Structure formats: C-alpha cells, structure tokens
Amino acid sequence: MKYLRQLYISPLFWKGFIGLTVTFLLSFVFPFLFGIAKIVSVLAALLVLADAVLLYRTNEGLFARRDVTDRLSNGDPNPISIYLENRYEFKARLEVIDEIPFQFQKRDVLFAAELVPNETQLLRYELRPTKRGEYSFGAVNVLVRSPLGLLKRRYQFSQDKMVAVYPSYLQMRQYELMAISNRLTELGIKRIRRLGHSMEFEQIRPYVQGDDIRTVNWKATARRNDLMVNAFQDERSQAVYCLVDKGRVMKSPFEGLTLLDYAINATLVLSNIAILKQDKAGVITFSEVIGQILPAERKTGQMQKILETLYKQKTRYLESDYETLYSYVKTHVRQRSLLLLFTNFETVNAMRRQLPFLRRLAKTHLLIVVFFENTETSLLLKTPASTTEDIYLKTIAERFFYEKRRIVKELEQYGIQSILTAPKDLNANTVNKYLELKARGMM
C-alpha cells in the first residue's frame, strides 16, 4: 500500500491508453487493426513495468529540503528555497509542490525541474505575509518521472514547521544599515540643514571647510595660532515614545496590510534609529484601554523587547479612549519626551473630539500626530470624470481630501505638529521628522 500511495499516472500514460482503446474499437470495422492493437498492448505493458522498475528499484532516489528562517518579516518579500538532489542513475524530470501556510491562499506553488544523475539544484521563491502571527508549513512533495514518462513516483518530505511572522525587521535592518553608512537619502530620508546646535559641548578642533564660522573659538585660535572651532554633539538620552492606536480606525487595509501593521513597522524602524542616535525608545499601545507598555530605555536588548511587544498587537473594534491615554502619560512619563501618536482621523469633527487631550499632551511633551492619506481617494482625484456618477464620486473624494488638510492646519493652530502621509511612505516620513527635530534641537 505504501508504494501504491506513491504511484501516480502521467498524462502520457492516459493519452496512450485512450489511443489504444480507440484502436480496439476501430478493429471492429477494420479487423486487421486487432492484431496490431494486441501487440501494442503487450509493448505498452512492458514499458509501464520497466518504468515502475526504474522508479522503485531504489528507496531513496531523490532528496529534497526546504530552507526557511524561523521568523518572517511582515509586509516584505521573504526568500524561501528548496534544495533538490537526484540520486537516480537516469535523468529525472521533477514536479515540486510546496505546502505553504494557508494564510497565503495559494495552491499553485509548483515548480518543474530536470536533474541528471547526482546533480543538485536550488529552487527559490518569495512569500509576502500580510498578517502577524504563527504560520505552519507542510510537506515538500516531489513527483519524479523517468525518461519513459509513463508513471510518476511521489516523494514526500515531511517538514512540518511553525514560523512566526514578526513586524518588518527587514525594513528595520535596511534603515539601520543605511544610517550607519550615511546613505539614508537612498530611502527617501532628507538631509536636514542645522539651524543651530545643541548645548552639549564635545571638543575644540581645527577648523575645516564647511564649519559654521559662528562656532570659532577665538581664545583657542589665539593660543594655537590656528583657526579652532567648538564642536558640539547631539543631545542624547532623550525619550522617544511611539503611541500606537489599536482602535477600529486602524483596521483599514492598504495593499494587504492594515494601518496598524504600517504603524507597527514604522515604530520598529523609528525606535531602532532613535537608539542608534543614543536616545531612549519606548512603546505604548492603547484602544479603549491601555494595552502593552514598554518604558523608554537604551539598554542592550531593548529592540528585541520592542519586537516582541509589537508582534502580539491586534486591532480592536471600539473607539480609542484618548482621555485614558492622557492620564497614563501624565502619571508615568515624567520626563519631557517626543511622542509620536500613530492614529487616523477621517474628518475634522473626529479630530476635534480628541483635541482637548492632544493639547494637554502637547503642553508637557513634544507631540507629533501621525495619520494617513486615503490613497484610493487620491487615485480617484487623478482620474478624469467621464460620467455624472464619476463627477459625484470625485466631489466626495475632494471633500475627504480637503478634510485631511484641514486637520493638519487646525493642529498647527494649537502648536501640535503632524505628519499626513501615504501608508507606503510612513517609514521615511516619520524618520525624516525625527531627524529634523533632532537637528533643530527641539526635543
């Protein structure tokens, strides 16, 4: 039974079988075909038997292995590879079917390959998860055909494996590498011109071209008989908190990810950049109640704690309570901090309901409200209207587009900074804002 379960019939076998059946039927009209059909039947049976012997004379004619990391990055293409090794003595034609997690809703992960004896091959493909959580991989199935091609033998390599899908640590590493090599501009990060400098003195050093002449130290210049300047460094150990809204407004999907997923990915990237800049990073999640809390720290392992904290977050279906958020921040965050609030306001009235609490937060902390553009609305505005219905739709879209800009203006009136961004540009825009505030000494 074990060998029968491994046996599959190829399309070539069925084509031959149908042709032979037609020949036997035609022999009733043309009797001379009957003898030919019997001879062909015997030859076909011998070929099938020979094909079975080729496929089954060794128990380990093929080896396969799937290589996948223990965790995947949410929203990013993650590389998966399948290693194949032909141990038959003939050229094998393979069909490889990988049982990927059901969350991807794909049933066509099929690859074709040909391997000569003792040849190895590596098949590569990518998976892009759009939800955080646990994903279960099944077996790697390989169907082998000999040069005769009448039968197939299935090899099944049971590689049941559970992997965790974490927030986008690939984007975090990408921004980290670019920051270390001073190539952040390639990711859309702007170079911010310093309008001043912090008061943290670092050293006195010789003047080089491009230094601000206002930093010239005239006493040191007179002593050394060479132009000397005061060097300052960015203020360090400042607290940066990402406040992540988990209410129903963050459930909206864009390109497969929810707004909460975009906010979590941006939180991970920004926290890592802040720690690289010698600041302290922390996270507070909230909805109708306060959720996960991670105090701002710069210790070793802080990024792993942030990753584990964000991994478990899910949207809730109630309206977020900003009064509870304000009470918690007032009680527990005593040091003046940079607060980046990731939320979404669709209308001015929705923002005004929370404005009293936003203004209170902005009195003691530097608050930045981060909310999202509706990319579908922006796309609709760029499409020419050809019917009366299109005109109505564009009118409604323009109203929503205008509402978002009114929210920005009204927040500015109360001294609250904001970032209105498309979801795909969230990482670059939040990092830009952080570096701008850092360069201007506003933190």
Secondary structure, 3 states (H helix, E strand, C coil): CHHHHHEEECHHHHHHHHHHHHHHHHCCCCCHHHHHHHHHHHHHHHHHHHHHHHHHCCCCCEEEEEECCCEEECCCCEEEEEEEEECCCCCEEEEEEECCCHHHCCCCCEEEEEECCCCEEEEEEEECCCCCEEEEECCEEEEEECCCCCEEEEEEECCCEEEEEECCHHHHHHHHHHHHCCCHHHHCCCCCCCCCCCCEEEEEEECCCCCCHHHECHHHHHHHCCCEEEEEECCCCCEEEEEEECCHHHHCEECCEEHHHHHHHHHHHHHHHHHHCCCEEEEEEECCCEEEEEEEECCCCHHHHHHHHHHCCCCCCCCCCHHHHHHHHHHHCCCCCEEEEECCCCCHHHHHHHHHHHHHHHHHCEEEEEEECCHHHHHHHHCCCCCHHHHHHHHHHHHHHHHHHHHHHHHHHCCCEEEEECHHHHHHHHHHHHHHHHHCCCC
